[in-house]
Amino acid sequence: MANRRDSRIEPSFEGSPRAKSSESFSVSEEDRVVPRTRKSAAKGRSAKAKSRGRGRDRTRRGLLGIAARVVYWCFVLCIWGGIAATGVVVYYGAKMPAATTWSVPDRAPNIKIVSVDGALIANRGASGGEAVGLHEMSPYIPEAVVAIEDRRFYSHFGIDPIGLSRAMVTNLIGGHFSQGGSTLTQQLAKNLFLTPDRTLERKVQEVLLALWLEHKHTKDQILEMYLNRVYFGSGAYGVEAASRRYFGKSARDVSLSEAALLAGLLKAPSKLSPARDPKAAEERAQLVLAAMRETGKISDKGYKTALSAPATRAPSYWTGSENYVADTVMDELPDLIGDVRGDIVINTTVDLNLQKLAEQSIRRLIDESGKKLNVTQGALVSIDDSGAVRAMVGGYDYSTSQFDRASEARRQPGSAFKPFVYMAALEAGRTPDSIRNDAPIKIGKWTPDNYGGKYYGKVTLATALAKSLNSVAAQLTMEVGPDAVVEAAHRMGIQSDLQANTSIALGTSEVTPLELTSAYVPFANGGYKPDIHFIQRITTANGKVLYEGSTGSAPRVIKADIVGMMNSMMTGTVEVGTAKKAAFNWPSAGKTGTSQNSRDAWFVGYTANLTTGVWFGNDDGSPMKKVTGGALPAQAWHEFMVAAHQGVPVRPLPGTWKSTPSDTIVPDEIPSADASPPPSPPAAVGQSQPAAQLQSVAQVPARQPRPAQTVDAQGFDMPSDSGSTASIKHPVPPGDVGGPKKRRQTSILDILGGG
């Protein structure tokens, strides 16, 4: 059996299957009963194609998987980012006060200063301009601002996602911050509530406040608040202040090209201000106009017309002499009403037409003669009989210098101070007919020479004042005492400290044009000293009166007869004296003055209607070229007063004094026991006099009766317009130079009578 198993023969195909490869077992094409067809071959190729397709599907499914994973994780990140952003908002929002307590802060109070007839002089306060309603201002202004700053202002909810995304992309591509995504609402929120710091906290708070503003206010209200508070450069907040600053007009009257310029400033107010860079401001305005055309706010024709408008060139600072008045008003305001808590209107006494006339006169004379005569500055003050300031020019150009030379600059008045010397002498018993010897005199080491060294011998006080003779003024000061002169000047309205020495006769103590002019007012109104004032009334914007100027009577400071004598003497200055260029068809009087080396030139004159003082000089005190009070100051005074008196009925100056005729003029009798007789000029001088000055008193022609408005020149030739200079060759002497001062005694009747 075993053998049988061992002898069993297994079938095989040409050898052992283990020894042969699988390729040995095959069937050839010839062995097939039916040959393979083309369809079968095609099926083979299709199978291969399907295999390749399945590979591509697997690749596609792989890419989709990756994209799905990216989307998934982006979604996850957005969720977590939103959670984080919400956390940041909640965190910084929690640090803010409760929304129920939020309110729009009041706009900074505006102080509107107007002239006596209601014309705007200036706006003052933090804003520098009053608020203007959106319906009141030029429609071009809001259209221009929306076109260039926030085109979707009327469609977004306070935040503009499209604009923010565009700004982010632009900044990323540019590699630097070039565009902002803040809406007008966000900008208003920042201006109203926040600091300009660029921090995450401030940005979050800005967004929250913008949403709150959109919820509480309409779009027009938001835009109006924005335009009335935003900064436009050069110290101008709000469109009204900016329009006044750059165009000299209200925002109600702004043109298309001007509105485009204002809107263009919002990007960089200080840099693009036309007061700093007119070219840059104009280029930016052109971009605004293009934006307005793109948004359909203006037509192609309007665009071309606006482009052809000339560029605006604003002065470097607020201009116009009325700003000197506004500054003075602001200085006085706290004493009248205290802190300003709301919009107010200040009615001043200034006549804006007269103010403009005064400014034009000062500027014209400096423009025409400034270089030739070395004159760079001038000032003018005009006051009526009630003490109301009608015009005040503090310098040549307010935009280049805000220093007010009319109320702040103290300068030597020269001979313009002499009326107080003569007034003190008249109060001591002298009269315009009193005689003094005009001759060289010496007081200690001081010699008060006349202009040009010319002397006239025996002259009346009226003639001496008309000619502005220095020696006679010095003699009178010695007679009555410097203290009496100082007292008279202070009583009339001079407020500055005055040195009580003999040289005060020639105006060596410094005063301001405002106080010197105010001290002449009693001569014009009959002897009364009113309160000098600029402010007539102060009201709220709703008309509630906060302050009303006093209308009480002014105290008398000069007796009526003294007023008449002074007006009689000072009339001669205008008619035949050193201020002949000032004369016009009204009875007028005044006094010229020129300080040493023509550093200051003055003329203060008056009618029964106005008292006006004019000063010319240089801020650094450098001498002018032979400019005297009878030249430029008298010319400016004449121009101003002629215009100011047009259509006004003529009135004579107060006072009825008339000269007492006599065949021979003799030294006056001194009626009061406390007054000593005038010193003898030869004894005081100590030197010989020219023979012409020693002529007999009887040789002087007799005076004839005349009206109070004229003065007898005694036949002497009057000096030229440059004949009122006070020439001081030595330092100002102390008060006791020339011997003891003569003090006048004042009785109770004098005090009650104002004398």
C-alpha positions in Angstrom: 0.0 0.0 0.0 2.9 2.1 0.8 4.5 1.4 -2.3 1.3 2.1 -4.1 1.2 5.5 -2.5 4.8 6.2 -3.4 4.3 5.0 -6.9 1.3 7.3 -7.5 2.0 9.6 -10.4 0.6 13.2 -10.1 -0.3 14.9 -13.3 1.8 17.8 -14.5 2.3 20.1 -17.3 5.8 19.8 -18.7 7.5 19.7 -15.5 7.0 20.6 -11.9 4.7 23.5 -11.2 7.1 24.8 -8.7 9.8 24.7 -11.2 7.9 26.5 -13.9 6.8 30.2 -13.8 3.3 31.3 -14.2 4.0 32.4 -17.7 4.4 28.8 -18.8 0.7 28.2 -18.3 -0.9 30.3 -21.0 -3.1 30.2 -24.0 -2.1 31.8 -27.2 -4.4 33.7 -29.6 -4.2 30.7 -32.0 -5.4 28.3 -29.2 -8.7 30.4 -28.8 -11.7 29.0 -30.5 -13.0 32.5 -31.2 -10.4 35.4 -31.6 -10.6 38.5 -29.3 -12.7 41.4 -30.8 -12.0 45.3 -30.9 -14.7 45.8 -28.4 -12.9 43.8 -25.9 -9.8 45.9 -26.5 -11.8 49.1 -26.0 -13.1 47.8 -22.7 -9.5 47.3 -21.6 -8.6 50.9 -22.5 -11.8 52.2 -20.7 -10.8 50.4 -17.6 -7.4 52.1 -17.6 -9.1 55.5 -18.1 -11.4 54.9 -15.2 -8.4 54.1 -13.1 -6.8 57.4 -14.0 -10.1 59.3 -13.4 -10.4 57.8 -10.0 -6.9 59.2 -9.3 -8.0 62.6 -10.3 -11.1 62.4 -8.2 -9.0 61.4 -5.2 -6.8 64.5 -5.8 -9.8 66.8 -6.2 -11.3 65.4 -3.0 -8.0 66.1 -1.3 -8.0 69.8 -2.4 -11.6 70.2 -1.3 -10.8 68.7 2.0 -8.0 71.1 2.5 -10.2 74.1 1.5 -12.9 72.8 3.8 -10.5 72.6 6.6 -9.3 76.1 5.9 -12.9 77.4 5.9 -13.6 75.5 9.0 -10.7 76.9 10.9 -11.3 80.4 9.6 -14.8 80.1 10.8 -13.6 78.9 14.2 -11.1 81.8 14.3 -13.8 84.3 13.4 -15.9 83.0 16.2 -13.1 83.3 18.6 -12.1 86.6 17.2 -15.6 87.9 17.6 -15.6 86.6 21.1 -12.3 88.4 21.8 -13.5 91.6 20.1 -16.7 91.4 22.2 -14.7 91.0 25.3 -12.5 94.0 24.4 -15.6 96.1 23.7 -17.2 95.0 26.9 -14.0 95.6 28.9 -13.4 99.1 27.6 -17.1 99.9 27.5 -17.4 99.0 31.1 -14.9 101.7 31.9 -17.2 104.3 30.4 -20.1 106.0 32.3 -23.5 104.5 31.9 -25.0 105.3 28.5 -28.0 106.8 30.2 -25.8 109.6 31.5 -24.3 110.4 28.1 -25.2 113.8 26.6 -23.7 116.1 24.0 -21.6 118.7 25.8 -22.5 122.4 25.2 -20.5 124.1 22.5 -17.9 126.6 23.8 -19.6 129.9 24.3 -19.3 132.4 21.5 -18.9 136.1 22.3 -20.3 138.2 19.5 -19.1 141.7 19.4 -21.1 144.2 17.3 -20.9 147.9 16.5 -23.2 150.6 17.6 -25.5 149.8 14.6 -25.3 146.0 15.0 -22.7 145.2 12.4 -20.3 142.4 13.4 -16.9 143.5 14.7 -15.6 140.1 15.7 -16.3 136.8 17.4 -14.3 135.8 20.4 -14.2 132.7 22.6 -12.9 129.2 22.2 -14.9 128.7 19.0 -14.3 132.1 17.4 -17.6 132.0 15.6 -21.3 131.6 16.3 -23.2 128.4 15.5 -24.9 128.3 12.1 -27.8 126.0 11.3 -27.5 123.5 8.5 -30.3 125.2 6.7 -28.7 128.6 7.1 -25.2 128.0 5.8 -24.3 127.7 2.2 -25.6 124.3 0.8 -22.2 123.8 -0.8 -20.5 123.4 2.6 -22.2 120.1 3.8 -22.2 118.7 0.2 -18.5 119.3 -0.1 -17.7 117.8 3.3 -19.8 114.7 2.8 -18.3 114.2 -0.7 -14.7 114.2 0.5 -15.0 112.9 4.0 -17.8 110.3 4.1 -19.7 109.6 0.9 -22.0 107.0 2.6 -22.8 109.2 5.5 -26.5 109.1 4.9 -26.6 105.3 4.4 -24.4 103.9 7.2 -25.3 103.4 10.8 -22.4 105.4 12.3 -19.7 102.9 11.2 -18.9 102.3 7.5 -17.6 98.7 7.0 -17.0 99.3 3.3 -15.0 102.4 3.9 -13.1 100.8 6.7 -12.3 97.7 4.6 -11.2 99.9 1.7 -8.9 102.0 4.0 -7.4 98.8 5.5 -6.6 97.4 2.1 -5.1 100.6 0.8 -3.0 101.0 3.9 -1.7 97.4 3.7 -0.9 97.7 0.0 0.8 101.1 0.5 2.7 99.8 3.5 1.8 102.9 5.6 -1.2 104.7 7.0 -2.6 106.8 4.2 -6.4 106.5 4.7 -8.7 106.6 7.6 -11.9 104.7 7.9 -13.6 106.9 10.4 -17.0 108.3 9.5 -18.2 111.8 10.2 -20.1 110.5 13.2 -17.0 108.9 14.6 -15.0 112.1 14.1 -17.8 114.0 15.9 -17.7 111.5 18.7 -13.9 112.0 19.0 -14.2 115.8 19.0 -17.0 115.8 21.5 -15.9 113.3 24.1 -12.4 111.9 23.5 -8.8 112.8 23.3 -6.8 112.5 20.0 -4.7 109.6 21.3 -4.4 106.7 18.9 -5.1 103.8 21.2 -7.3 100.7 21.1 -9.3 101.9 24.1 -10.1 105.3 22.4 -11.1 103.6 19.1 -13.5 101.3 20.9 -15.0 104.2 22.8 -15.3 106.2 19.6 -17.3 103.4 17.9 -19.6 103.0 20.9 -20.2 106.8 21.0 -20.8 106.9 17.3 -23.5 104.3 17.5 -25.1 106.2 20.4 -25.0 109.5 18.4 -26.7 107.8 15.5 -29.4 106.4 17.8 -30.1 109.7 19.5 -29.8 112.2 16.6 -30.7 112.5 13.0 -28.1 112.7 10.2 -28.7 116.4 9.7 -28.3 117.1 13.4 -25.0 115.1 13.5 -23.7 116.9 10.4 -24.6 120.3 11.8 -22.9 119.6 15.1 -19.8 118.5 13.3 -19.6 121.5 11.0 -20.0 123.9 13.9 -17.3 122.3 16.1 -14.6 120.9 13.8 -11.3 122.7 13.5 -10.5 124.4 10.2 -7.0 125.7 11.0 -5.6 129.1 11.9 -7.5 129.2 15.2 -11.0 128.8 13.5 -13.4 126.3 15.0 -16.6 125.8 13.0 -17.6 126.9 9.5 -18.7 130.4 10.6 -15.3 131.2 12.2 -13.4 129.7 9.3 -15.5 131.6 6.7 -14.8 134.9 8.6 -11.2 134.0 9.0 -10.4 133.1 5.4 -13.0 134.9 3.3 -14.1 137.8 5.5 -17.8 136.7 5.1 -20.4 134.6 6.8 -20.7 130.9 6.1 -24.1 131.8 4.7 -22.5 133.5 1.8 -19.8 131.0 0.9 -19.4 130.1 -2.8 -18.8 126.6 -4.3 -15.0 127.1 -4.6 -14.8 128.5 -1.1 -16.8 125.6 0.3 -14.4 123.1 -1.4 -11.5 124.9 0.2 -13.1 124.6 3.6 -13.9 120.9 3.2 -10.4 120.2 2.0 -8.9 121.7 5.2 -10.4 118.9 7.4 -7.7 116.4 6.4 -4.9 118.5 7.8 -6.2 121.9 9.1 -3.0 123.5 10.1 -0.9 122.2 7.2 -3.4 123.1 4.5 -4.6 126.4 5.9 -4.5 129.1 3.1 -2.9 131.4 5.6 0.1 129.0 5.7 0.1 127.4 2.3 -2.3 128.8 -0.3 -1.1 126.5 -3.0 -1.6 123.3 -1.0 -5.1 124.5 0.1 -6.0 125.2 -3.6 -4.8 121.7 -4.7 -6.8 120.0 -2.0 -9.9 122.1 -3.0 -9.6 120.8 -6.5 -9.8 117.2 -5.2 -12.9 118.1 -3.3 -14.5 119.5 -6.4 -13.7 116.3 -8.3 -15.3 114.3 -5.5 -18.4 116.4 -5.7 -18.6 115.8 -9.4 -18.2 112.1 -9.0 -21.0 112.0 -6.5 -23.3 114.1 -8.6 -23.4 117.1 -6.3 -22.2 119.4 -9.0 -22.3 119.4 -12.8 -19.4 119.4 -15.2 -20.1 123.1 -15.9 -20.1 123.9 -12.2 -16.9 122.0 -11.7 -15.1 124.0 -14.4 -16.5 127.3 -13.1 -15.3 126.5 -9.6 -11.8 125.5 -10.9 -11.4 128.8 -12.6 -12.1 130.8 -9.4 -8.9 132.5 -8.0 -7.1 130.9 -5.2 -7.8 132.3 -1.7 -4.9 133.9 0.0 -5.8 134.6 3.6 -3.7 136.8 5.9 -1.5 135.1 8.4 -3.7 136.3 11.2 -7.1 137.9 11.8 -6.9 141.3 10.1 -8.8 144.6 10.5 -8.3 147.3 13.1 -11.6 146.5 14.6 -9.9 143.5 16.3 -8.0 146.0 18.5 -11.4 147.1 19.8 -12.5 143.4 20.2 -9.3 142.7 22.3 -10.0 145.7 24.6 -13.6 144.6 25.0 -12.5 141.1 26.0 -10.2 142.6 28.6 -13.0 144.5 30.2 -15.6 141.7 30.0 -14.7 139.7 33.1 -15.1 142.8 35.3 -18.6 143.4 34.0 -20.2 139.9 34.0 -17.6 137.5 35.3 -17.3 134.1 33.6 -19.1 133.6 30.3 -21.3 130.5 30.5 -23.3 130.8 27.3 -23.4 132.7 24.0 -23.5 136.4 24.5 -23.8 139.5 22.4 -21.8 142.7 23.2 -23.1 145.9 21.9 -20.2 148.4 21.6 -20.0 152.1 21.1 -17.8 151.8 18.1 -19.0 153.1 14.7 -17.6 150.5 12.2 -17.7 153.0 9.4 -15.6 155.5 11.3 -13.4 152.6 12.3 -12.7 151.7 8.7 -12.1 155.4 7.8 -9.6 155.8 10.6 -7.7 152.6 9.6 -7.6 153.6 5.9 -6.2 157.1 6.8 -3.5 155.7 9.0 -2.5 153.0 6.5 -2.6 155.3 3.5 -0.3 157.9 5.1 2.2 155.2 6.2 2.1 153.6 2.7 2.7 156.9 1.0 5.3 158.4 3.3 6.5 155.6 5.6 9.8 154.8 3.8 10.6 158.4 3.1 10.0 159.6 6.6 10.9 156.4 8.5 7.4 155.9 9.9 6.0 152.4 10.5 3.2 152.7 13.0 0.2 154.9 13.8 -2.7 155.0 16.2 -6.0 156.9 16.4 -8.6 157.2 19.1 -11.9 159.1 18.7 -14.3 159.7 21.7 -17.6 161.5 21.8 -18.7 163.9 24.6 -20.3 161.1 26.6 -17.1 159.2 26.8 -18.1 156.5 24.2 -15.2 155.4 22.0 -16.3 155.7 18.4 -13.1 154.4 16.8 -9.8 153.0 17.9 -6.9 152.0 15.6 -4.1 150.3 17.5 -1.5 150.0 14.7 -0.8 149.7 11.0 -1.9 146.1 10.6 -3.5 143.8 13.2 -2.5 140.7 11.3 1.2 141.4 11.7 1.1 142.9 15.2 -1.7 142.5 17.8 0.0 144.9 20.2 -2.4 147.8 20.8 -0.5 151.1 20.5 -3.7 153.1 21.3 -4.4 151.6 24.7 -1.1 149.9 25.7 1.9 151.9 24.3 3.1 154.6 26.6 5.0 157.4 24.7 6.1 160.9 25.4 3.3 163.3 24.4 5.6 166.3 23.9 3.8 169.6 23.6 0.5 167.8 23.4 0.7 167.8 27.2 1.0 171.6 27.5 -2.8 172.2 27.8 -2.7 170.8 31.3 0.2 173.3 32.1 -1.9 176.2 30.8 -5.0 174.9 32.5 -3.2 174.8 35.9 -2.0 178.4 35.2 -5.5 179.6 34.4 -6.8 178.0 37.5 -4.1 179.9 39.5 -5.4 183.2 38.2 -3.7 183.7 34.8 -5.7 184.5 31.6 -5.0 184.0 27.9 -4.1 187.7 27.8 -1.4 187.2 30.5 2.1 188.2 29.3 5.3 186.2 29.5 8.7 186.9 28.1 9.6 184.2 25.6 13.4 184.1 26.0 16.1 181.6 26.6 16.0 180.4 30.2 18.0 177.9 32.3 16.6 175.9 35.1 19.4 174.2 36.9 21.3 172.4 34.1 18.3 172.2 31.9 17.6 174.6 29.0 14.1 174.2 27.4 14.9 175.6 24.0 12.2 176.6 21.5 12.1 174.8 18.2 14.8 176.1 15.9 16.1 178.4 18.7 13.7 181.2 17.8 12.2 183.4 20.5 9.5 186.1 20.4 9.9 188.2 23.5 6.7 189.5 25.1 3.8 187.3 24.2 0.4 186.4 25.6 -0.3 182.9 26.9 -2.7 182.5 24.0 0.1 183.2 21.5 2.6 181.1 23.4 0.3 178.1 23.4 -0.6 178.5 19.7 3.1 178.7 18.8 4.0 176.0 21.3 6.7 178.0 23.0 8.7 175.8 25.4 10.2 178.6 27.5 6.8 180.0 28.4 5.4 176.5 29.3 8.5 176.0 31.6 8.0 179.3 33.2 4.3 178.6 34.0 5.3 175.2 35.4 7.7 176.9 37.7 5.1 179.4 38.8 2.3 177.0 39.7 4.5 174.1 40.6 4.8 170.7 38.9 2.5 169.1 41.4 -0.3 171.4 40.3 0.2 170.3 36.6 0.2 166.6 37.6 -3.0 167.1 39.6 -4.7 168.9 36.7 -3.7 166.2 34.2 -4.9 163.4 36.5 -8.1 165.2 37.2 -8.8 165.5 33.4 -8.2 161.8 32.8 -4.5 160.9 32.6 -4.0 157.6 34.5 -0.3 157.0 34.0 2.2 158.0 36.7 3.6 161.4 36.0 6.9 162.7 37.2 6.4 166.0 39.1 9.4 167.9 37.8 9.7 171.0 35.7 10.3 169.2 32.4 6.7 167.8 32.6 5.8 171.1 30.9 7.2 169.6 27.7 5.5 166.2 28.0 8.4 164.1 29.2 6.2 161.7 31.2 4.8 158.8 29.1 1.1 158.3 28.4 -1.1 156.2 26.1 -3.0 157.7 23.1 -6.3 156.6 24.7 -5.8 158.3 28.0 -4.3 161.5 26.4 -7.3 161.7 24.1 -9.8 161.1 26.9 -8.2 163.9 29.0 -9.1 166.4 26.2 -12.8 165.4 26.3 -13.7 167.8 29.1 -12.5 170.7 26.9 -15.0 169.6 24.2 -18.0 168.9 26.4 -17.9 172.0 28.7 -15.8 170.7 31.6 -17.2 167.2 32.4 -15.2 164.0 32.8 -17.3 161.0 31.5 -16.4 157.4 32.0 -14.5 156.3 28.9 -16.2 153.1 27.7 -16.4 150.7 24.8 -19.3 148.5 26.0 -22.9 149.8 25.8 -24.8 146.6 26.6 -24.3 142.9 27.1 -27.1 140.4 26.4 -27.5 136.6 26.1 -28.2 135.2 22.6 -31.9 135.2 23.6 -31.9 138.9 24.5 -31.6 138.8 28.3 -29.7 141.9 29.5 -26.6 141.0 31.5 -25.1 144.5 31.7 -26.3 148.0 30.8 -23.9 150.9 30.6 -24.5 153.7 33.1 -26.2 156.9 31.8 -25.5 158.9 34.9 -24.2 162.5 34.7 -20.4 163.0 34.6 -18.7 165.1 37.3 -17.5 168.5 36.5 -13.7 168.8 36.5 -13.1 172.2 35.1 -15.0 175.5 35.7 -16.9 176.8 32.8 -14.8 180.0 32.5 -11.6 178.0 32.4 -13.1 175.8 29.6 -13.9 178.9 27.6 -10.3 180.3 28.0 -8.7 177.0 27.1 -10.9 176.6 24.0 -10.1 180.1 22.9 -6.4 179.5 23.2 -6.4 176.0 21.5 -8.5 177.2 18.6 -5.5 179.2 17.6 -3.5 176.1 17.1 -5.8 174.9 14.4 -6.6 178.3 12.8 -3.2 180.0 12.7 -0.8 177.7 14.7 1.0 174.5 14.3 -2.0 172.4 13.2 -3.3 174.4 10.3 -3.5 171.2 8.2 -6.2 170.0 10.6 -8.6 172.8 10.0 -12.0 172.1 8.4 -15.4 173.7 8.3 -16.2 173.1 12.0 -15.1 175.1 15.0 -12.2 173.0 16.3 -9.3 173.2 18.7 -6.4 171.1 19.8 -2.7 170.8 20.3 0.2 169.3 18.4 3.1 167.5 20.1 6.5 166.1 19.0 8.9 164.4 21.4 12.7 164.6 21.2 14.3 163.9 17.8 10.8 163.3 16.3 10.4 159.9 18.0 6.7 160.6 18.5 4.3 162.9 16.7 0.9 163.8 18.0 -2.2 165.8 17.4 -5.1 165.8 19.7 -8.0 167.9 18.6 -11.7 168.2 19.1 -15.0 169.7 18.1 -18.1 170.0 20.1 -19.0 166.5 18.7 -15.8 164.4 18.8 -12.4 164.4 20.4 -9.8 162.6 18.3 -6.1 161.9 19.1 -3.6 160.7 16.5 0.0 159.3 17.1 2.7 158.3 14.6 6.1 156.8 15.4 8.1 153.5 15.5 7.8 150.6 18.0 11.5 150.6 18.6 11.6 154.3 19.4 13.8 155.2 16.4 13.5 158.8 15.2 11.3 159.7 12.3 12.7 162.1 9.7 11.4 165.5 10.8 7.8 164.3 11.3 5.9 166.6 13.7 2.4 166.8 15.1 1.4 169.3 12.5 2.3 166.9 9.6 1.0 163.3 9.4 -1.1 163.4 12.6 -2.8 166.6 11.6 -3.5 165.2 8.1 -4.9 161.9 9.5 -7.1 163.9 12.0 -8.4 166.1 9.2 -9.4 163.2 7.0 -11.1 161.4 9.8 -13.0 164.3 11.2 -14.2 165.6 7.9 -15.8 162.2 7.2 -17.1 161.9 10.7 -18.9 165.3 10.6 -20.6 164.9 7.2 -24.3 165.7 7.6 -23.9 166.7 11.3 -25.2 170.2 12.2 -22.3 172.6 13.1 -22.0 173.4 16.8 -19.6 175.9 18.4 -17.1 174.9 21.1 -18.3 175.5 24.7 -17.2 178.7 26.4 -17.8 182.4 26.0 -14.5 183.9 27.0 -13.4 187.0 25.1 -10.2 188.8 25.2 -10.1 192.2 27.1 -8.9 194.9 24.7 -6.2 197.3 25.9 -3.9 199.8 24.3 -0.9 198.4 26.1 -0.3 194.9 27.2 1.2 194.6 30.7 2.0 191.7 32.9 -1.1 190.4 34.6 -1.9 191.1 38.2 -1.8 188.0 40.4 -5.1 188.0 42.3 -4.5 185.2 44.8 -2.2 185.7 47.7 -0.6 182.3 47.4 0.6 182.8 43.9 3.8 184.6 43.4 4.6 186.9 40.5 6.3 185.4 37.4 10.1 185.3 37.7 12.0 187.9 35.7 13.4 186.1 32.6 16.8 188.0 32.6 17.4 187.0 36.3 16.5 183.4 35.6 18.5 183.2 32.5 21.7 184.9 33.6 22.7 185.8 30.1 22.2 188.7 27.7 19.3 188.7 25.3 19.0 189.9 21.7 18.1 193.5 21.3 15.0 192.6 19.5 13.7 190.7 22.6 14.3 193.8 24.8 11.9 196.0 22.9 9.4 198.1 24.9 6.2 196.4 25.9 4.3 199.4 24.5 5.5 198.6 21.0 3.3 195.4 20.9 0.1 196.1 18.9 -3.1 196.3 20.8 -5.5 193.4 20.7 -8.9 193.7 19.1 -12.1 192.2 20.3 -12.7 188.7 18.8 -14.9 185.7 19.2 -14.0 182.9 21.6 -13.1 180.6 18.7 -10.2 182.8 17.4 -6.9 183.9 18.8 -4.9 187.1 18.1 -1.4 186.2 16.8 -0.1 189.6 17.9 1.4 190.1 14.4 4.1 187.5 14.9 4.8 185.1 12.1 3.6 181.6 13.1 6.1 178.8 13.0 5.9 176.1 10.3 4.1 172.8 10.8 7.3 171.5 12.4 7.3 174.2 15.1 6.1 172.3 18.1 9.1 170.1 19.0 10.3 170.0 22.5 14.0 170.0 22.3 15.6 168.7 25.5 19.4 168.9 25.5 20.0 167.7 29.0 18.6 164.8 31.1 15.2 165.3 32.8 15.9 167.3 36.0 14.6 166.3 39.4 11.4 167.8 40.8 13.2 170.3 42.9 15.2 171.9 40.1 14.7 175.6 39.8 14.0 176.3 43.5 11.0 175.4 45.7 7.8 174.5 44.0 4.9 176.9 44.2 1.8 175.0 45.5 -1.6 176.4 45.0 -4.0 176.2 47.9 -7.3 174.5 47.3 -10.4 175.6 49.1 -13.6 173.7 49.8 -15.3 175.8 47.2 -12.7 174.7 44.6 -13.3 171.1 45.5 -17.1 171.4 45.2 -16.8 173.4 42.0 -14.4 171.0 40.4 -11.8 173.7 40.1 
